[in-house]
Structures are given as C-alpha cells and as structure tokens.
Amino acid sequence: MKLMDGEVYLSPLEASAKLGVSYKTLQRWVEAGVVNTWVGTNGNRRRELKPVKIEMRYTPTGYRLYKQKSIEQLCEDFASASAA
C-alpha cells in the first residue's frame, strides 16, 4: 500500500490478490477496459462483457499502482453481479 496525493494505491500483487486473480489477468483487464463475466439467469449462464474502470498511475520508474477505491469498487461490482 502506498499513499500518493492523499489517495491509497495498491501494488499490482496487492490489487490482484484482493480481486482473486493473477497479476497478468488484472493487467489484461486494465488494458482491454473490459472483463468477461458469467451471468446466471433462470438457471442458465451466459457470458457478458463488463466495463472495467480501474484508476492507476505509474511511478517514475514505470511501476504500476492501482487506486484502492477502484479495486474495491470492482470487487463490489463482481459481488453484486454474482448475487443477481
């Protein structure tokens, strides 16, 4: 965890662990701007693309940091999608 400009940022490993995915998967989601999710409807499951909006920034050395609030919001979005 790192504090920058009054905001908390997570390292790639911290962010991916919080989401339960690999770092590479998180990186692909951010670069693509979407994530494939499975949505259950009436006992059936179908694949759906969901937009991913994760705020991040680079350190002067090129290391990615992900805004904690963005990661937490994505976790909530996943939880509400699986509950529906």
Phi, psi and omega in degrees: 000139181219137179261122179224126179053039178078004179244149179267129178241147179252149174290163178303321180291320178295316181295315181291324177295321179296325179275344180078029179230171178283162177300319181297321177296315178300317179298317179296318179301313182295317181293323180279331182081003179218162175224141175278129177231157176259129181244128178269129177223118177051044178084351177259155176240140176222154182273139182220141175270129178242139177290144178244121178239093180245119177282135179215167175212162179256143172282168178302336179269003177091010180278133180280141172230136183252134181294128184301319181299323179294318179294317179296321178296319178296321176300316178296319179299318178296318180296318181289327179291322180284335180281336183283000000 
